Amino acid sequence: MIKSIESTIWGKSLNHKYVLWVYNNATRLELKGIVFFKNDGSIKIIAEGEEKNLLFFIKKLQCGRYFFPIFSQIENFSIVWQTPKHEFENFSISEALE
């Protein structure tokens, strides 16, 4: 069943390498959506896909700071499950949208 999540990640040293890591994991899991920096420096992710793939993706987001020292500055993140809108054709990286 197709589901959707919205996640915001806060941290001191979030950079484009982390965004690329998110993108690579999402595309490997065949998720559709977007990742971008918000104006406040946090990262927002909207992802849609099979529930089992989203659950694995969330686990990767939660564990990323332990596997990659460059991400150790992640301070907090939120995950909210939503009704999918089917508005994405693929997963992409975008410029700041909020």
C-alpha positions in Angstrom: 0.0 0.0 0.0 1.3 3.5 -0.9 1.9 5.8 2.0 3.5 9.2 2.5 5.8 10.7 5.2 6.9 14.3 5.8 10.1 14.7 7.8 12.1 17.6 9.1 15.7 17.2 10.3 17.5 19.8 12.4 21.2 20.0 13.0 24.2 22.2 13.2 26.2 21.0 10.3 23.7 19.6 7.8 25.1 20.0 4.3 24.6 18.9 0.7 26.3 15.6 1.3 23.5 14.6 3.7 20.9 15.7 1.2 22.6 13.6 -1.5 22.7 10.6 1.0 18.9 11.1 1.6 18.4 11.2 -2.2 20.4 8.1 -2.8 18.6 6.1 -0.2 15.2 7.2 -1.4 15.9 6.3 -5.0 17.3 2.9 -4.0 14.0 2.3 -2.2 12.0 3.4 -5.2 10.4 6.3 -3.3 9.0 9.4 -4.9 9.2 12.8 -3.4 11.6 15.7 -2.7 14.3 16.8 -0.3 15.3 20.4 0.3 16.8 22.9 2.7 14.3 25.1 4.5 15.2 28.7 5.0 16.0 28.0 8.7 18.7 25.5 7.6 16.8 22.4 8.5 16.1 19.7 5.8 12.6 18.7 4.8 11.8 15.4 3.1 8.5 14.4 1.6 8.4 10.8 0.4 5.8 8.5 -1.0 6.1 4.8 -1.6 5.3 1.3 -0.3 4.9 1.3 3.4 7.7 -1.3 4.0 10.1 0.9 2.0 9.1 4.0 3.9 9.7 2.2 7.2 13.2 1.1 6.1 13.9 4.7 4.9 12.8 6.1 8.3 15.2 3.6 10.0 18.0 4.8 7.7 17.2 8.4 8.5 17.3 7.6 12.3 20.5 5.7 12.1 22.4 7.9 9.6 24.1 9.9 12.2 25.7 6.7 13.7 27.0 5.3 10.4 28.3 8.6 9.0 30.3 10.8 11.4 29.8 13.8 9.1 26.1 13.6 10.1 26.7 13.5 13.8 25.4 17.1 14.2 21.8 16.0 13.7 20.0 17.2 16.8 16.4 16.2 16.1 14.0 15.1 13.5 10.3 14.6 13.1 8.3 12.1 11.0 4.6 12.6 10.2 2.6 10.0 8.3 0.2 11.5 5.7 -2.2 10.5 3.0 -0.3 10.3 -0.2 -1.0 13.0 -2.8 0.6 11.2 -5.7 2.2 14.5 -6.9 5.7 13.2 -7.6 7.0 11.2 -10.6 10.4 10.5 -9.0 12.6 11.6 -6.0 14.4 14.9 -6.4 16.6 17.4 -4.7 15.3 21.0 -4.8 16.3 24.5 -3.8 14.9 25.9 -0.6 11.1 25.9 -0.8 10.1 27.1 2.7 
